[in-house]
């Protein structure tokens, strides 16, 4: 979760992308499935015949992994609002706009990027509905030149990050209402989210709460090996 490719200047970002691609190669040796829990890119928009050039290597890698037999799941984050059908038609990867529920080796998982969950934050929830509206997305990508649109999206992403940091600060479990509902009423074994840029792996209610942290400073990969969930350290 939260790799945010495109956040830094290209030379710095390219080194982070190199590490991300190396990590994908590393885990591909024995992965049955890879779950990307949102905001892999710092902004995502797609046009009819254009893709952002800085994302080319990562997109090609995801295509190769998918067609090598590894199932890939992509959940939309708060920086992922510009999806249409590129991932599904060109990469063979289905994009999930909200939560994803999976049963893996007898354990029930609730997966969500983590944005707009729980009570409150109504301003963001309204903004999310606006930015993900199909007509608004089409107007943005059809009326604006990609260079200008990407610059605008990059500026918006930066402001969004500052808002999130100011709102959540260092709170450990911001989405308490979500966790209560999922781990008690929903009876999930694991709730896995990102968004808050915090590394968390702890018991909560009847299950375990995982936050996958961010790649803005160092790589972070969560692994479920069929018996337990842990963070992979040797990256």
N, C-alpha and C positions, 0 to 999 in steps of 0.2 A: 504494500500500500504506500501511496504518497511519495513516489519517486520524484515527481515534479520535474520531469525532463523539460528543459526550456527555461528554467528559472534563472540560471546564471548566464553570464556571457558565454558564447559558444565554446571558446577554448577550455574553460573550466567545466562547462557542462559536458563536453565531449569526453573528458576523463571520467566523469561520473557515469556517463552512458557506457563507456568501456567496461567499467566495473559491473554495471547492471547486466550487460551481455555476458560477461564472464560468469556471473552468478547463475544466470539462466542455463548456461552450458553445464555448470557444476551440478545443479539440481536435476537437470534433464537426464542424468545417467540412471536414476532410479525412480523418477517421479511418475506416478500414475496420472496425476492431474495438477495443474497450476492454477491458483486462484489469485487474480489481480483485483484488489479490493479498492479500486478507484484512485484517481489523480496520479496515474502513472505519468501522464503528461501535465504540464503546468496549465495548459489550455488545450482544448480539442475542438476544432471545427473541421468540417469536411465539405469540399466542393465537388461538383460533378466530375471534373477531370483533374483536380489538383489535390495534392496532399502536402502538408508542411515538410520541407526538405530535411529539417533537423531530426525528424522522427523516422526517417527512412530505414535506418539500420535496425532500429528496435522493431518496427513493423515487419521487416523481412525476417528477423529472428523469430518473432511470434508465429509467422506463417510456417517457417521451417519446423518449429516445435510441434505445431498443430498437425502438420502433415507427416510427422514422424510417428504419430500415434498417441501423443500426449494430449489429453483433453485440457482445454484452456477455458476458464470462465472469467469474464470481465464484468465487474460491477461499476456502474457509473458513480463518480464522485462529484463534489461541488465544482470542480474545474472541468468536468466532462460533458457539459451541456450541449455540445454541438454534434452529437452523434446522429447519423441517419442509417445507412445500410452498408457502409464501407467494410466494417469489421466482419459482418456476416457474409457478404457476397464475395469479398476479395480474400479474406483471411480464413473464412470458415469458422469464425469465433462469434458466438452469440453474446450480445451485450445485454446485461440485466439492469434495468433502470433503477430498481430499488433493492429490496432484500432478496436473498437467495437462501432457501432451506435445503440442506443436504443431509442424508444419513450415510456416514462413512464408517465402515467396519463396526456397525451397531451403535455408533455415537451420533446424536442428533446435533447438527450445527445450524446456527443462525448467523448469516453473513450479511453485513451491511457496511457501506462506507462510513456511516456514523453522522452524516450531516442532517440536521433538521429532525433529529429524533427526540423523543420525550416531549414534555410540555414546554410551552413558551417558544421563544425565537420566531414569533409569527412573521416578523419582517423578512427574515431569510426565507421562510417557507413560501411566502407570497412571491419573492424574487425567484425562487426555484421554479415555481409554476410558470412564471413569465419567460424565463430563459430557456426552459425546456419545451415551451409551446412550439408545435411544429411550424406554424405560420411564422412566428417570430424568428425561428432558426433559418427558415428559407429566405426571409427578407434580409437577414444579416449576411448570409453567404451569397445571395444573388445580387444584392445591390452594392456591396462593398468589395473593392479590390482585395485579394488575399493579403497583400503586404500591409495594407492599412488595417484590415480586419484583425490580423494576428497582432499587430502593435496595440490595437485597442484591447484585445483579449488579454494580452500580457499585462497591460496597465491595470485592467480590472482584476486580474488574478492577484497582483501585488496588494491591492487595496483589500481584497477578500481575506488574504492571509493576515494582514494587520488587524482586521476586524475580529477574526477568529482568535488570534493570540490575546487581544485585549479582552474579549468576552470570556474566554475559558481560563486564561492564566495557567495556573498550576493545579487546577482541580483534578483529582485522580479519576473520579467516576462522574463525568458530567451527565451522561445519559442514564442516570439512576432509574428513571421511570421505565425506560426501555429494558434495562437489565432486570428490574423487578418483574416486569411482565413476561419476559422471555424465560428467565431462569426459574421462576416460580409457577406462573400460570401456564406458560408455554412448555415448561419441562424440557428445556434444551440442555444438553450436556456442555455445549460451548457456545458462547456469543463472541464473534470475532469481528472487530471493526478497526477503522483507522481514523483519519481526519483530525484527531486531537494532538497528533505528533507526540505521543507518549508511549513508552514501552511498558506494557502491563501484562502480567500473567498471574492471576490470583483467583482463589476460590471466591464465589459470590453466590449466595443462595444455595441452590442445589447443584450448581454447575460451576463452570470456570469462565471468567471474563478475560479476553485477550484484546489488547490494543497493539497494533503492528508497528507503531511509531512511524518515522519518516526517514527517507534517504537523503535529506538535505545535508546531513552531516556525515553519516556513515551507513553502510548497507544494513538492512534488517529483514530477515526472512523467518517466518514462522513455519514450523514443520509439524504435521501430524503423521506419525509413523504407524498408525493403526492401533496403537495402545495409549500413547500419550502425546501431548502437544508441548513443543519446546522451541526456543529460538536457536537457530543455527549460528554458531559463533565463528567457525573456521571458514570465513569467506575471503 
